[in-house]
Amino acid sequence: MTRTAVRRTGNPPTRDEGPAVTEVGASVYVIPTDAPEADGTLSWDATTMVLATARAGGAQGIGWTYAAAAAQSVITGVLAGWSPAGARWTCPAQVRR
């Protein structure tokens, strides 16, 4: 089965085969703050960062956010299941070699 991604570059959208996604992963990093911090409603002494990775076509892309550690299971479970190996993601600024 061949899957394609739809890339919207104007009217109408164009189809691009793009490289197959072969791996989706995520890591969680808890980074302690120098001192306790607060914003007037909450206080904390560490910041949690979630790093997402996707590998396709011999290249690896990354993305990150400040989120609860539970975001890791959303990435590796829900999103990885939504885009299984063989799915294709295309980005207009795709790797330029």
C-alpha positions as CSV (number, residue, x, y, z in Angstrom):
1,M,0.0,0.0,0.0
2,T,1.4,3.4,-0.9
3,R,0.6,6.3,1.4
4,T,1.0,10.0,0.4
5,A,1.0,13.2,2.3
6,V,-0.8,16.3,1.3
7,R,1.3,19.4,1.2
8,R,-0.6,22.6,1.0
9,T,1.4,25.1,-1.0
10,G,-1.5,27.1,-2.4
11,N,-4.5,26.2,-4.4
12,P,-4.9,23.3,-5.0
13,P,-3.0,21.1,-2.6
14,T,-0.2,19.0,-4.2
15,R,0.7,15.4,-3.4
16,D,4.2,14.5,-2.6
17,E,5.5,10.9,-2.0
18,G,8.1,12.2,0.5
19,P,10.3,9.8,2.5
20,A,8.7,7.0,4.6
21,V,8.6,7.6,8.4
22,T,10.6,4.7,9.9
23,E,10.8,5.7,13.6
24,V,9.0,8.0,16.0
25,G,10.4,8.5,19.5
26,A,10.3,10.7,22.6
27,S,12.4,11.5,25.6
28,V,11.6,13.4,28.8
29,Y,14.0,15.6,30.6
30,V,13.4,17.1,34.0
31,I,15.6,20.2,34.5
32,P,15.9,21.6,38.0
33,T,15.7,25.4,38.3
34,D,18.5,27.4,40.1
35,A,15.9,28.4,42.7
36,P,12.2,27.9,43.3
37,E,10.1,29.8,40.8
38,A,6.5,31.0,40.9
39,D,4.1,33.0,38.7
40,G,1.6,34.0,41.4
41,T,-0.6,31.0,41.0
42,L,1.8,28.1,41.0
43,S,5.3,27.4,42.1
44,W,7.9,24.9,40.9
45,D,11.5,23.8,41.3
46,A,12.0,22.0,38.0
47,T,10.9,22.3,34.3
48,T,9.9,19.2,32.3
49,M,10.9,19.2,28.6
50,V,9.6,16.6,26.1
51,L,11.7,15.9,23.0
52,A,10.1,14.3,20.0
53,T,12.0,12.7,17.1
54,A,10.9,11.3,13.7
55,R,13.2,9.5,11.3
56,A,12.5,9.4,7.5
57,G,14.6,9.2,4.4
58,G,17.9,8.9,6.3
59,A,17.2,12.2,8.2
60,Q,16.0,12.8,11.7
61,G,13.8,15.7,12.7
62,I,13.2,16.9,16.3
63,G,10.7,19.0,18.1
64,W,10.4,19.9,21.8
65,T,8.0,21.5,24.2
66,Y,7.6,22.2,27.9
67,A,4.9,19.6,28.9
68,A,4.1,17.0,31.4
69,A,5.9,13.7,31.1
70,A,2.7,12.1,30.0
71,A,3.2,13.7,26.6
72,Q,5.8,11.1,25.9
73,S,3.2,8.3,25.7
74,V,1.0,10.5,23.4
75,I,4.0,10.8,21.0
76,T,5.1,7.2,21.2
77,G,1.7,5.7,21.4
78,V,-1.0,7.8,19.8
79,L,1.1,9.7,17.2
80,A,3.4,6.8,16.3
81,G,0.3,4.6,15.8
82,W,-1.3,7.3,13.7
83,S,1.7,7.5,11.4
84,P,3.1,3.9,11.2
85,A,6.2,3.0,9.2
86,G,5.4,3.6,5.6
87,A,3.5,6.8,6.2
88,R,5.0,9.9,4.6
89,W,5.5,13.3,6.0
90,T,6.5,16.2,3.8
91,C,7.7,19.6,4.8
92,P,8.3,22.4,2.4
93,A,11.7,23.1,4.0
94,Q,12.7,19.4,3.6
95,V,16.3,18.5,4.0
96,R,18.4,20.4,1.4
97,R,21.7,18.7,0.8
